[in-house]
Amino acid sequence: MLSLAQLRGFIKWYYSEYINKNTVDDVYTSLSHHGYDDIVGFERRASALKKLVSRNNFKNATVLDLACGTGAFIQAIIDHKPKRIVGVDLTAGMLKVAKKRFKHDKNISFIHRSYMNVHFPKGTFDYILLANASRYIAFGEEKTFFSHVRNWLKPNGIFIILSDNVFGYSTFGRMLSKLI
């Protein structure tokens, strides 16, 4: 059940992203300074992602987390002892939270850039993760995106994508749809 504070946060988020049509960077920078982790329920989200990937073996793996935000997917796999994790996010505010959260983990690095404009050598990663950010793949750029993913993965590498229309199929989306 959403708290009143979460509902207020979701409404501000929705308004900023979909009504005002602010840039992704502006939306998530603002959210990172105003309790994003509380709004989305970071611990609950990380726990759900942990269950989602529980059958995968991340031990000694190289992992790329695209649109890593504050690090929920990283939190979900950290106990599996991956060799290296690279988080990529467009928003400096989100990365600031993630860097603080994982400051003692020397095998985790972060890149401040759009996942559409980052480059890695061919066959770099065992796993590539993308949670709740596929909506930011620009229309017409899907082929380019998936080509990058394919190239960055090692042979037999795994791409895990979780697509969640935050404002459509989530609890908040169902609540909001009744109001609109």
C-alpha positions as CSV (number, residue, x, y, z in Angstrom):
1,M,0.0,0.0,0.0
2,L,1.3,3.4,-0.9
3,S,1.8,6.0,1.8
4,L,0.6,9.5,1.4
5,A,4.2,10.7,1.0
6,Q,4.8,8.1,-1.8
7,L,1.5,9.1,-3.5
8,R,2.6,12.8,-3.4
9,G,6.0,11.9,-4.8
10,F,4.5,9.8,-7.6
11,I,2.1,12.7,-8.5
12,K,5.0,15.2,-8.7
13,W,7.0,12.6,-10.7
14,Y,4.2,12.0,-13.1
15,Y,3.4,15.7,-13.5
16,S,7.1,16.5,-14.1
17,E,7.7,13.8,-16.6
18,Y,4.4,13.5,-18.5
19,I,2.6,16.8,-18.1
20,N,5.5,19.3,-18.0
21,K,7.6,17.1,-20.2
22,N,10.8,18.0,-18.4
23,T,14.0,16.3,-19.6
24,V,14.8,12.9,-18.1
25,D,17.8,14.5,-16.4
26,D,15.7,17.3,-14.8
27,V,13.0,14.8,-13.6
28,Y,15.4,12.4,-12.0
29,T,17.7,15.0,-10.6
30,S,14.8,16.5,-8.8
31,L,13.6,13.1,-7.7
32,S,17.0,12.1,-6.4
33,H,17.0,15.2,-4.1
34,H,13.4,14.6,-3.0
35,G,13.3,11.0,-1.8
36,Y,13.3,8.9,-4.9
37,D,14.2,5.8,-3.0
38,D,11.3,6.3,-0.6
39,I,8.9,7.0,-3.4
40,V,9.7,3.8,-5.3
41,G,10.4,1.7,-2.1
42,F,14.1,1.0,-2.8
43,E,14.4,-2.0,-0.4
44,R,11.2,-3.6,-1.8
45,R,12.3,-3.0,-5.3
46,A,15.8,-4.5,-4.7
47,S,14.2,-7.5,-3.0
48,A,11.9,-8.1,-6.0
49,L,14.8,-7.8,-8.4
50,K,16.8,-10.2,-6.3
51,K,14.0,-12.8,-6.7
52,L,13.8,-12.1,-10.4
53,V,17.5,-12.9,-10.9
54,S,17.9,-15.6,-8.3
55,R,18.5,-18.4,-10.9
56,N,21.4,-16.5,-12.5
57,N,25.0,-17.0,-11.4
58,F,26.6,-13.6,-11.0
59,K,29.7,-15.0,-9.1
60,N,32.8,-13.6,-10.7
61,A,30.7,-12.1,-13.5
62,T,31.1,-8.8,-15.2
63,V,27.8,-6.9,-15.1
64,L,26.6,-3.7,-16.8
65,D,23.6,-2.1,-15.2
66,L,22.0,0.4,-17.7
67,A,20.0,3.2,-16.2
68,C,21.2,2.1,-12.8
69,G,19.6,4.9,-10.9
70,T,20.3,4.7,-7.2
71,G,21.4,1.0,-7.5
72,A,18.4,-1.3,-6.9
73,F,19.6,-3.9,-9.4
74,I,23.2,-3.7,-8.0
75,Q,21.8,-4.2,-4.5
76,A,19.9,-7.2,-5.8
77,I,23.1,-9.0,-7.1
78,I,25.9,-7.7,-4.8
79,D,25.7,-10.8,-2.5
80,H,26.5,-13.0,-5.5
81,K,30.0,-11.5,-5.6
82,P,30.3,-10.4,-9.2
83,K,33.9,-9.6,-10.3
84,R,32.9,-6.2,-11.7
85,I,29.8,-4.0,-11.9
86,V,29.5,-0.9,-14.1
87,G,26.4,1.3,-13.5
88,V,25.4,3.8,-16.2
89,D,23.0,6.6,-15.6
90,L,22.1,9.9,-17.2
91,T,21.4,11.6,-14.0
92,A,24.2,12.9,-11.7
93,G,21.8,13.0,-8.7
94,M,20.9,9.4,-9.0
95,L,24.6,8.4,-9.4
96,K,25.5,10.4,-6.4
97,V,23.1,8.4,-4.3
98,A,24.3,5.1,-5.8
99,K,28.0,6.0,-5.3
100,K,27.3,6.8,-1.6
101,R,25.4,3.6,-1.2
102,F,28.2,1.5,-2.7
103,K,31.2,3.6,-1.7
104,H,33.0,0.6,0.0
105,D,32.6,-1.7,-3.0
106,K,35.7,-1.3,-5.0
107,N,34.5,-3.5,-7.8
108,I,31.6,-1.1,-8.7
109,S,32.1,1.9,-10.9
110,F,29.7,4.4,-12.4
111,I,29.5,6.3,-15.6
112,H,27.5,9.5,-16.0
113,R,26.0,9.2,-19.4
114,S,22.9,8.1,-21.3
115,Y,22.9,4.3,-22.0
116,M,22.3,5.2,-25.6
117,N,25.6,7.1,-25.8
118,V,28.0,4.8,-23.9
119,H,30.5,2.6,-25.5
120,F,32.3,-0.6,-24.4
121,P,34.6,-3.1,-26.3
122,K,32.9,-6.1,-27.8
123,G,32.3,-9.0,-25.5
124,T,32.9,-7.1,-22.2
125,F,30.0,-8.3,-20.1
126,D,28.5,-11.6,-18.9
127,Y,25.3,-9.8,-17.9
128,I,23.6,-6.6,-19.0
129,L,20.7,-5.4,-16.8
130,L,18.0,-2.8,-17.6
131,A,15.1,-2.2,-15.2
132,N,12.2,0.1,-15.7
133,A,14.0,2.3,-18.3
134,S,13.2,0.8,-21.7
135,R,10.8,3.6,-22.3
136,Y,13.8,5.9,-22.8
137,I,15.0,4.0,-25.9
138,A,14.1,6.6,-28.5
139,F,11.6,5.6,-31.1
140,G,13.6,4.4,-34.1
141,E,16.7,3.7,-32.1
142,E,15.6,0.3,-30.9
143,K,17.8,-1.6,-33.4
144,T,20.8,0.5,-32.4
145,F,20.2,-0.2,-28.8
146,F,19.9,-3.9,-29.1
147,S,22.9,-4.1,-31.4
148,H,25.0,-2.4,-28.7
149,V,23.7,-4.9,-26.1
150,R,24.5,-7.8,-28.4
151,N,28.0,-6.5,-29.0
152,W,28.8,-5.7,-25.4
153,L,27.7,-9.2,-24.2
154,K,30.2,-12.1,-24.1
155,P,29.2,-15.2,-26.0
156,N,26.4,-16.8,-24.0
157,G,26.0,-13.6,-22.1
158,I,22.6,-12.7,-20.7
159,F,20.5,-9.6,-21.1
160,I,17.9,-9.1,-18.4
161,I,15.3,-6.5,-19.1
162,L,12.5,-5.6,-16.8
163,S,9.9,-3.2,-18.3
164,D,7.5,-1.7,-15.9
165,N,5.2,1.1,-17.1
166,V,5.4,3.0,-13.8
167,F,2.3,5.0,-14.6
168,G,0.3,2.4,-16.4
169,Y,0.4,-1.0,-14.8
170,S,1.7,-0.3,-11.3
171,T,-0.4,0.2,-8.3
172,F,-0.1,3.9,-8.7
173,G,-1.0,3.7,-12.3
174,R,-4.2,1.8,-11.5
175,M,-5.0,4.4,-8.8
176,L,-4.3,7.3,-11.1
177,S,-6.3,5.8,-14.0
178,K,-9.4,5.9,-11.7
179,L,-8.8,9.6,-11.1
180,I,-8.3,10.6,-14.7
